[in-house]
Amino acid sequence: MRPSNRSKILDAAIRVVHRDGVTGITFESVAAEAGLTRGGMLYHFPSRDALLLGIHENLANQWEALLEKVAGKPAHEASAEERFAAYVQACAQGKSTRVELQLMLEGATQTALAAPWSAVLSRWIPATPAQEDVVAALWVVRLAADGLWVHQSFSNKALPASLRKRIGRMLLDMIPRSEKSTQVSKEDADQ
C-alpha cells in the first residue's frame, strides 16, 4: 500500500526533527524532505502549529499501539494492573527515540501539544488508589519505567536487551497486586 501524503509529511517531519531539532520544522524543510510542494503540505496542515499537533498525535498513536500490543488488548478491556504493567513493559522495551523525547519535552509546555500524550496516559495509567503506600510504590515503578525510556532516548549506548528485560521484570514485581487480579507472568515481561 502506498503511504498517504499525510503520512509522508509526518515521517519527513520526524526526520527533520532528528536532524535539525524541533526548531528545524518549517514548511520548506519538511516539504523538501517529503518530496512535496508547500501547497501539498498546506492541504494537510494549514499551519506550523497544525503540523506540530499532527506529529504529536501520530507519535502518541504509535505509543498507544505499542501499549495495546504489549497488553494484548485495548486499554478499556484491560484491568488497571494490566494497563500499568503494559506501560512498564513498553518503557522497558527500549524502542524510544531522541525525537520522541524532544517532542514530548517541547509539547509539555503547550497544552494543545501535550493533549495527545495526556489522552494516552489517562487511558493507560490507572487512577491513583487511596492507600498512600500503594500510591508511593506505583510512582516509584512509573518513575523508574520513565527513566528507562528517557535513558534509551538520550543514551549513545543503549542498555543490552537482556538487562532491560531484567529491569522490566523487577519493576513488574514491584507493582502492588490486588488479591482479585491476575498477576502478570515473568514471561509477559520478556515480550
Disulfide bonds with the S-S distance in Angstrom:
none
